[in-house]
Amino acid sequence: MIHYRTLFAAAVIGGQAVCATSALAYAPQEYGAAAEVPWVWRSQDVVNAIGICTHVGYSNSVYANTAGVIAALKYVGVTSVRDSIPVLPPNDPREAPYDAVMGAGFKMSMVTPEGAPPSGYSTMTAAIKASLDREEQKFPGKILSVEGINEPDLTLNDGYTYQYNGLSGPAAVAQNQIDLYTLMKADPLLSSIPVVEFSLNSAPYNQMMYHAVYAANPAVTKAFDVASRGVYAGVWSPQFQMQQQIVDPFDIGWVNNNYVYGAYEPKTEGRPEEVKETGLTSSPTGIPALGVSDYTVQAKMLPYTVLDTLKLGSQRTFMYELADIYPDPSGTVVDDHFGLFDNNLNPKPAATVMHNLMAKLSDTSSTATTFTPSQLNVTIRQFPMASPGAVPSGLSLVTQKANGNYQILVWYEPLLWNQTTNTEMPVPAATPITLYLNKTCVSTSVYDPLTNTTVAGPSKSSQIPVSLPDHAVIASCNVS
């Protein structure tokens, strides 16, 4: 939500796509289907598909602590981050934080910033090319993707004021994307790096619609390799409504159990999509006046918010964001509460639960991202319905590690936050369900990443009993 901009006058600079040939094993899941679409992800692919947004160039913020930021990234367990292109003159010390993150082993999806080019460059395009070339030469392969401009529709709260090369509004957005794509594909150092579509703000808050940009210049539909969406699950009222918050922004429907794109999405057909931002705000006890939830609700909702986007076809989803960017002692600024860590880089419960989930799924085998998963069909007949007024839910995502063992993520989505009073709702009782598998497990267990506890299940069984809480858990089927 914080805008990626160039703010050189203030010495502050203000993101992962995956190539269309990605080896991710996934299929979008029909929402509300009577039976799961059988599909198995590689466990490490799920880990690699979950990134996080940072603002390492914001030297007046929590991100000025570069060492602390890197430690926080390692704690969560992500392998990639989304941040701005450091459009700077050569040898500018403000490039150091970006270098430190990539030097620590993280891949970075880089967002095209707005603003005027720095000193020494006649155009922003020339400055972007020089900056990306420098980073690719210093850290070959660490630029995971380059993304078009981020939320230009938020400029002055009216996308039609956005200006670029003498154009304004949708035409300006389209031309910016075309110029970026042309630059990338013509540069031998950068031509193999995927180009991600520009992104507009999430409905219903956007001021400019995607179809207006495509109509302004149809050539823009050929100017990206990966489509981009921002999907927030009830940011100001932390109440997850899957159909409204995920299906509608993705504009996905189903025909004969196959996913199809809606009227303004033909541009993405045959190309992957990513979620450039998703997340929830939180403070220790919530901020009712802002609709900011408490730490517990954020920790419960964030994992299945991310998992929902993967189920619906996102090949990479970035959580927003790593840390509360600025202190907000008066509790008046929503954007200062999106962090998985607080403004002192202390982990909130959301950071801990994501750390636990990623650690459980992590696969360190040399073939973790190359082996071919074997099929496991899972049937779940006793899913609870979500609370009255919510979208009925009950989903699972099956993963496998290179050693053959399966991890089955299971969740449903009850109401956790009262939108009228902006307070946490009573915790629903856990619901007993059973996973029926088409294979026999040597041993089974159920892991709760929220509490970091494991309950042993039956041995030599094709059934796994689960006491399903109001958040995602991981059932394990060990086959050896």
For each residue, the residues with C-beta under 8 A, 3 or more apart:
1: 235 277 320 334 335 338
2: 14 55 58 321 325 335
3: 14 114 150 151 154
4: 14 15 55 83 84 111 112 113 114 150
5: 14 84 113 114 115
6: 13 14 84 87 113 114 115 116 118
7: 10 11 12 13 14 115
8: 11 12 13 88 115 118
9:
10: 7 60
11: 7 8 59 94
12: 7 8 57 58 59 60 61
13: 6 7 8 57 58 84 86 87 88 94 113
14: 2 3 4 5 6 7 55 57 58 84 113
15: 4 53 81 82 83 84 109 110 111 147 150 276 318
16: 51 80 81 82 107 108 109 144 145 274 316 318
17: 109 144 145 147 194 195 196 225 226 228 272 274 315 316
18: 22 24 49 144 145 194 226 272 274 315 316
19: 22 194 225
20: 194 225 226 270 271 272
21:
22: 18 19 272 315
23: 42 45 369 370
24: 18 41 42 45 49 315
25: 39 40 41 42 45 373
26: 39 41 45 310 313 315
27: 37 39 313
28: 37 252 259 311 312 313
29: 33 36 37 311 312 395
30: 33 37 254 257 259
31: 242 243 247 254 312
32: 392
33: 29 30 36 37 257
34:
35: 379
36: 29 33 377 378 379 380 396
37: 27 28 29 30 33 257
38: 375 376 377 378 398
39: 25 26 27 398
40: 25 373 374 375 376 398 399 400 406
41: 24 25 26 45 46 310 373 397 398 399 400
42: 23 24 25 45 46 363 368 369 371 373 399 400 401 402
43: 46 47 361 362 363 368 399 400 401 407
44: 47 48 361 362 363 368 369 401
45: 23 24 25 26 41 42 48 49 369 399
46: 41 42 43 49 50 310 361 397 399
47: 43 44 50 77 78 79 358 361 362 363
48: 44 45 79 80 316 369
49: 18 24 45 46 310 314 315 316 317
50: 46 47 78 306 316 317 319 354 358
51: 16 78 79 80 81 82 109 316 317 318 319
52: 73 76 78 80 81 82 318 319 320 321 322 340
53: 15 81 82 83 276 277 318 319 320 321 322
54: 63 69 73 81 82 83 101 321 322
55: 2 4 14 58 61 63 83 84 321 325
56: 63 66 69 83 97 98 100 101
57: 12 13 14 63 83 84 86 94 97 98
58: 2 12 13 14 55 61 63 64 325
59: 11 12 63 64 94
60: 10 12 64
61: 12 55 58 64 325 326
62: 65 68 69 323 324 325 326 339 343 344 345
63: 54 55 56 57 58 59 66 69 97 322 323 325
64: 58 59 60 61
65: 62 68 69 345
66: 56 63 69 70 96 97 100 101
67: 70 71 100
68: 62 65 71 72 345
69: 54 56 62 63 65 66 72 73 97 101 322 323 345
70: 66 67 73 74 100 101 104 106
71: 67 68 74 75 345
72: 68 69 75 76 322 323 340 341 345 347 351
73: 52 54 69 70 76 78 81 101 104 106 322
74: 70 71 77 104
75: 71 72 347 351 355
76: 52 72 73 322 340 351 354 355 358
77: 47 74 354 355 358 359 362
78: 47 50 51 52 73 81 106 358
79: 47 48 51 105 106 107
80: 16 48 51 52 106 107 108 109 144 316
81: 15 16 51 52 53 54 73 78 101 106 107 108 109 322
82: 15 16 51 52 53 54 108 109 111 147 276 277 318
83: 4 15 53 54 55 56 57 98 101 108 109 110 111
84: 4 5 6 13 14 15 55 57 87 110 111 113
85: 110 111 112 113 128 131 132 146
86: 13 57 92 94 95 98 131 135
87: 6 13 84 113 115 117 118 124 127 128 131
88: 8 13 92 94 95 118 131
89: 92 118 119 120
90: 130 134
91:
92: 86 88 89 95 118
93: 96
94: 11 13 57 59 86 88 97
95: 86 88 92 98 99 134
96: 66 93 99 100
97: 56 57 63 66 69 94 100 101
98: 56 57 83 86 95 101 102 108 135
99: 95 96 102 103 135 138 139
100: 56 66 67 70 96 97 103 104
101: 54 56 66 69 70 73 81 83 97 98 104 106 108
102: 98 99 105 106 107 108 135 138 139 142
103: 99 100 139
104: 70 73 74 100 101
105: 79 102
106: 70 73 78 79 80 81 101 102 142
107: 16 79 80 81 102 141 142 143 144
108: 16 80 81 82 83 98 101 102 142 143 144
109: 15 16 17 51 80 81 82 83 143 144 145 146 147 196 318
110: 15 83 84 85 132 135 143 145 146 147
111: 4 15 82 83 84 85 147 148 149 150
112: 4 85 128 146 147 148 149 150 176 180 198
113: 4 5 6 13 14 84 85 87 149
114: 3 4 5 6 149 152 155 162
115: 5 6 7 8 87 124
116: 6 124
117: 87 121 122 123 124 126 127
118: 6 8 87 88 89 92 121 127
119: 89
120: 89
121: 117 118 124 126 127 130
122: 117 126
123: 117 126 127
124: 87 115 116 117 121 127 128
125: 128 129 179 180 183
126: 117 121 122 123 129 130
127: 87 117 118 121 123 124 130 131
128: 85 87 112 124 125 131 132 180 183
129: 125 126 132 133 183 187 190
130: 90 121 126 127 133 134
131: 85 86 87 88 127 128 134 135
132: 85 110 128 129 135 136 143 146 187 189 190
133: 129 130 136 137 187 189 190
134: 90 95 130 131 137 138
135: 86 98 99 102 110 131 132 138 139 142 143
136: 132 133 139 140 142 143 189 190 193
137: 133 134 140 189
138: 99 102 134 135
139: 99 102 103 135 136 142 143
140: 136 137
141: 107
142: 102 106 107 108 135 136 139
143: 107 108 109 110 132 135 136 139 146 190 193
144: 16 17 18 80 107 108 109 193 194
145: 16 17 18 109 110 193 194 195 196 226
146: 85 109 110 112 132 143 180 184 190 193 194 195 196
147: 15 17 82 109 110 111 112 150 195 196 197 198 199 228 276
148: 111 112 173 176 177 180 195 196 197 198 199 224 228
149: 111 112 113 114 152 173 176 177 198 199
150: 3 4 15 111 112 147 198 199 276
151: 3 154 199 200 201 230
152: 114 149 155 159 162 172 173 176 198 200 208
153: 158 159 162 200 201 206 207 208
154: 3 151 157 159 201 207
155: 114 152 158 159 161 162
156: 161
157: 154 207
158: 153 155 161 207
159: 152 153 154 155 162 169 170 173 200 206 207 208
160: 168 169 170 207 208
161: 155 156 158 168 169
162: 114 152 153 155 159 168 169 172 173 208
163: 166 167 168 172
164: 167 168 172 173 175 176
165: 172 175 176 179
166: 163
167: 163 164 171 172 175
168: 160 161 162 163 164 171 172
169: 159 160 161 162 172 173 208 212 216
170: 159 160 173 174 208 212 213 215 216 217
171: 167 168 174 175 216 217
172: 152 162 163 164 165 167 168 169 175 176
173: 148 149 152 159 162 164 169 170 176 177 198 208 213 216 220
174: 170 171 177 178 213 214 216 217 219 220 223
175: 164 165 167 171 172 178 179 217
176: 112 148 149 152 164 165 172 173 179 180 198
177: 148 149 173 174 180 181 197 198 220 223 224
178: 174 175 181 182 217 219 220 223
179: 125 165 175 176 182 183
180: 112 125 128 146 148 176 177 183 184 195 223
181: 177 178 184 185 195 222 223 224
182: 178 179 185 186 223
183: 125 128 129 179 180 186 187 190
184: 146 180 181 187 190 191 193 195
185: 181 182 191 195
186: 182 183 191
187: 129 132 133 183 184 190 191
188: 191
189: 132 133 136 137
190: 129 132 133 136 143 146 183 184 187 193
191: 184 185 186 187 188
192:
193: 136 143 144 145 146 184 190
194: 17 18 19 20 144 145 146 225 226
195: 17 145 146 147 148 180 181 184 185 223 224 225 226
196: 17 109 145 146 147 148 224 225 226 227 228 274 276
197: 147 148 177 224 226 227 228
198: 112 147 148 149 150 152 173 176 177 213 224 228
199: 147 148 149 150 151 228 229 230 276 277
200: 151 152 153 159 206 208 209 210 213 230
201: 151 153 154 205 206 207 230
202: 205 206 229 230 231 232 249
203: 206 248 249
204:
205: 201 202
206: 153 159 200 201 202 203 209
207: 153 154 157 158 159 160 201
208: 152 153 159 160 162 169 170 173 200 212 213
209: 200 206 212 213 264
210: 200 213 214 264
211: 214 215 263 264
212: 169 170 208 209 215 216
213: 170 173 174 198 200 208 209 210 216 217 220
214: 174 210 211 217 218 220 221 264 267
215: 170 211 212 218
216: 169 170 171 173 174 212 213 220
217: 170 171 174 175 178 213 214 220
218: 214 215 221
219: 174 178 222 223
220: 173 174 177 178 213 214 216 217 223 224
221: 214 218 266 267
222: 181 219
223: 174 177 178 180 181 182 195 219 220
224: 148 177 181 195 196 197 198 220 227 228 271
225: 17 19 20 194 195 196 271
226: 17 18 20 145 194 195 196 197 271 272 273 274 315
227: 196 197 224 265 267 268 271 272 273 274
228: 17 147 148 196 197 198 199 224 273 274 275 276
229: 199 202 249 250 273 274 275 276 314
230: 151 199 200 201 202 249 275 276 277 278
231: 202 245 246 249 250 275 277 278 309
232: 202 235 245 277 278 279 280 320
233: 238 240 241 245 246 278 280 301 305 308
234: 237 238 239 240 241 245 280 301 417
235: 1 232 238 279 280 281 291 334
236: 281 290 291 292 334
237: 234 291 417 419 422
238: 233 234 235 280 281 291 292 293 297 298 301 416 417
239: 234 390 415 416 417 419
240: 233 234 245 301 304 305 308 390 413 416
241: 233 234 244 245 390 391
242: 31 245 246 247 308 391 393 413
243: 31 246 247 248 391
244: 241 247 248 391
245: 231 232 233 234 240 241 242 248 249
246: 231 233 242 243 249 250 308 309 312
247: 31 242 243 244 250 251 252 312
248: 203 243 244 245 251
249: 202 203 229 230 231 245 246
250: 229 231 246 247 273 312 313
251: 247 248 261 262 263 264 265
252: 28 247 259 260 261 262 312 313
253: 259 260 261 262
254: 30 31 257 258 259 260
255: 258 260
256:
257: 30 33 37 254
258: 254 255
259: 28 30 252 253 254 313
260: 252 253 254 255
261: 251 252 253 265 266 268 269
262: 251 252 253 265
263: 211 251
264: 209 210 211 214 251
265: 227 251 261 262 268 269
266: 221 261 269
267: 214 221 227
268: 227 261 265 271 273
269: 261 265 266
270: 20
271: 20 224 225 226 227 268
272: 17 18 20 22 226 227 313 315
273: 226 227 228 229 250 268 313 314 315
274: 16 17 18 196 226 227 228 229 314 315 316 317 318
275: 228 229 230 231 278 309 314 316 317 318
276: 15 53 82 147 150 196 199 228 229 230 318
277: 1 53 82 199 230 231 232 318 319 320 321
278: 230 231 232 233 275 305 306 309 317 318 319 320
279: 232 235 302 305 319 320 321 338
280: 232 233 234 235 238 293 297 298 301 302 305 338 350
281: 235 236 238 290 291 292 293 298 334 337 338
282: 286 292 293 294 295 297 298 299 337 348 350
283: 286 287 292 294 295 331 337
284: 294 295
285: 294
286: 282 283 292 293 294 297 422 423 424
287: 283 290 291 292 331 337
288: 291 421 422 423
289: 331 422
290: 236 281 287 331 332 334 337
291: 235 236 237 238 281 287 288 334 419 422
292: 236 238 281 282 283 286 287 331 334 337
293: 238 280 281 282 286 297 298 301 416 417 424
294: 282 283 284 285 286 297 298 424
295: 282 283 284 298 299 348 349 350
296: 299 300 349 424
297: 238 280 282 286 293 294 300 301 416 417 424
298: 238 280 281 282 293 294 295 301 302 348 349 350
299: 282 295 296 302 348 349 350 352 353 450 471
300: 296 297 303 304 353 416 450 470 471
301: 233 234 238 240 280 293 297 298 304 305 416 471
302: 279 280 298 299 305 306 319 340 350 353 354
303: 300 306 307 353 354 357 411 449 471 472
304: 240 300 301 307 308 395 411 413 471 472
305: 233 240 278 279 280 301 302 308 309
306: 50 278 302 303 309 310 317 319
307: 303 304 310 311 395 397 409 411 472
308: 233 240 242 246 304 305 311 312 395
309: 231 246 275 278 305 306 312 314 317
310: 26 41 46 49 306 307 313 314 317 397
311: 28 29 307 308 395 397
312: 28 29 31 246 247 250 252 308 309
313: 26 27 28 250 252 259 272 273 310
314: 49 229 273 274 275 309 310 317
315: 17 18 22 24 26 49 226 272 273 274
316: 16 17 18 48 49 50 51 80 274 275
317: 49 50 51 274 275 278 306 309 310 314
318: 15 16 51 52 53 82 109 274 275 276 277 278
319: 50 51 52 53 277 278 279 302 306 340 354
320: 1 52 53 232 277 278 279 338
321: 2 52 53 54 55 277 279 325 338 339 340
322: 52 53 54 63 69 72 73 76 81 339 340 341
323: 62 63 69 72 339 340 341 342 343 345
324: 62 327 328 336 337 338 339 341 342 343
325: 2 55 58 61 62 63 321 335 336 338 339 343
326: 61 62 333 336 343
327: 324 336 343
328: 324 331 332 333 336 337 343
329:
330:
331: 283 287 289 290 292 328
332: 290 328
333: 326 328 336 337
334: 1 235 236 281 290 291 292 337
335: 1 2 325 338
336: 324 325 326 327 328 333 343
337: 281 282 283 287 290 292 324 328 333 334
338: 1 279 280 281 320 321 324 325 335
339: 62 321 322 323 324 325 342 343 348
340: 52 72 76 302 319 321 322 323 347 348 350 351 354
341: 72 322 323 324 345 346 347 348 351
342: 323 324 339 345 346 348
343: 62 323 324 325 326 327 328 336 339
344: 62
345: 62 65 68 69 71 72 323 341 342
346: 341 342
347: 72 75 340 341 351 352 355
348: 282 295 298 299 339 340 341 342 351 352
349: 295 296 298 299 352 353 450
350: 280 282 295 298 299 302 340 353 354
351: 72 75 76 340 341 347 348 354 355
352: 299 347 348 349 355 356 452
353: 299 300 302 303 349 350 356 357 449 450 471
354: 50 76 77 302 303 319 340 350 351 357 358 449
355: 75 76 77 347 351 352 358 359
356: 352 353 359 360 449 450 452
357: 303 353 354 360 361 449 472 474
358: 47 50 76 77 78 354 355 361 362
359: 77 355 356 362
360: 356 357 407 447 449 474
361: 43 44 46 47 357 358 399 407 474
362: 43 44 47 77 358 359
363: 42 43 44 47 368 401 402
364: 368
365: 368 371 401 402 403
366: 402
367: 370 371 402
368: 42 43 44 363 364 365 371 401 402
369: 23 42 44 45 48
370: 23 367
371: 42 365 367 368 402
372:
373: 25 40 41 42 400
374: 40 400 404
375: 38 40 438
376: 38 40 398 400 406 408 437 438 439 477
377: 36 38 437 438
378: 36 38 396 398 408 435 436 437
379: 35 36 435 436
380: 36 383 394 396 410 433 434 435 436
381: 433 434 436
382: 431 432 433 434
383: 380 393 394 412 431 433 468
384: 394 412 414 428 431 433 468
385: 392 393 394
386: 390 391 392 393 412 413 414 415
387: 390 414 415 425 428
388:
389: 415
390: 239 240 241 386 387 393 413 414 415
391: 241 242 243 244 386 413
392: 32 385 386
393: 242 383 385 386 390 411 412 413
394: 380 383 384 385 411 412
395: 29 304 307 308 311 410 411 412
396: 36 378 380 408 409 410 411 435
397: 41 46 307 310 311 408 409
398: 38 39 40 41 376 378 406 407 408 409
399: 40 41 42 43 45 46 361 406 407 408 409
400: 40 41 42 43 373 374 376 404 405 406 407
401: 42 43 44 363 365 368 404 405 406 407
402: 42 363 365 366 367 368 371
403: 365 480
404: 374 400 401 479 480
405: 400 401 476 477 478 479 480
406: 40 376 398 399 400 401 441 476 477 478 479
407: 43 360 361 398 399 400 401 474 475 476
408: 376 378 396 397 398 399 435 464 474 475 476 477
409: 307 396 397 398 399 472 473 474
410: 380 395 396 433 435 466 468 472 473 474 475
411: 303 304 307 393 394 395 396 468 471 472 473
412: 383 384 386 393 394 395 431 468 470
413: 240 242 304 386 390 391 393
414: 384 386 387 390 428 470
415: 239 386 387 389 390 418 425
416: 238 239 240 293 297 300 301 424 425 470
417: 234 237 238 239 293 297 422 423 424 425
418: 415 421 422 423 424 425
419: 237 239 291 422
420:
421: 288 418
422: 237 286 288 289 291 417 418 419
423: 286 288 417 418
424: 286 293 294 296 297 416 417 418
425: 387 415 416 417 418
426:
427: 470
428: 384 387 414 431 470
429:
430: 467 468 469 470
431: 382 383 384 412 428 467 468
432: 382 465 466 467 468
433: 380 381 382 383 384 410 465 466 468
434: 380 381 382 463 464 465 466
435: 378 379 380 396 408 410 463 464 465 466 475
436: 378 379 380 381 462 463
437: 376 377 378 440 441 462 463 464 477
438: 375 376 377 462
439: 376 462 477 479
440: 437 460 461 462
441: 406 437 444 459 460 461 462 464 477 478 479
442: 459 460 478 479 480
443: 456 457 459 476 478
444: 441 456 457 458 459 461 464 475 476 477 478
445: 454 455 456 457 475 476
446: 454 455 457 464 465 466 467 473 474 475 476
447: 360 453 454 473 474 475 476
448: 451 452 453 454 455 469 471 473 474
449: 303 353 354 356 357 360 452 472 473 474
450: 299 300 349 353 356 469 471
451: 448
452: 352 356 448 449
453: 447 448
454: 445 446 447 448
455: 445 446 448 467
456: 443 444 445
457: 443 444 445 446 461 464 465 475
458: 444 461 463 464 465
459: 441 442 443 444
460: 440 441 442
461: 440 441 444 457 458 464
462: 436 437 438 439 440 441
463: 434 435 436 437 458
464: 408 434 435 437 441 444 446 457 458 461 475 477
465: 432 433 434 435 446 457 458
466: 410 432 433 434 435 446 473 475
467: 430 431 432 446 455
468: 383 384 410 411 412 430 431 432 433 473
469: 430 448 450 473
470: 300 412 414 416 427 428 430
471: 299 300 301 303 304 353 411 448 450
472: 303 304 307 357 409 410 411 449
473: 409 410 411 446 447 448 449 466 468 469
474: 357 360 361 407 408 409 410 446 447 448 449
475: 407 408 410 435 444 445 446 447 457 464 466
476: 405 406 407 408 443 444 445 446 447
477: 376 405 406 408 437 439 441 444 464
478: 405 406 441 442 443 444
479: 404 405 406 439 441 442
480: 403 404 405 442
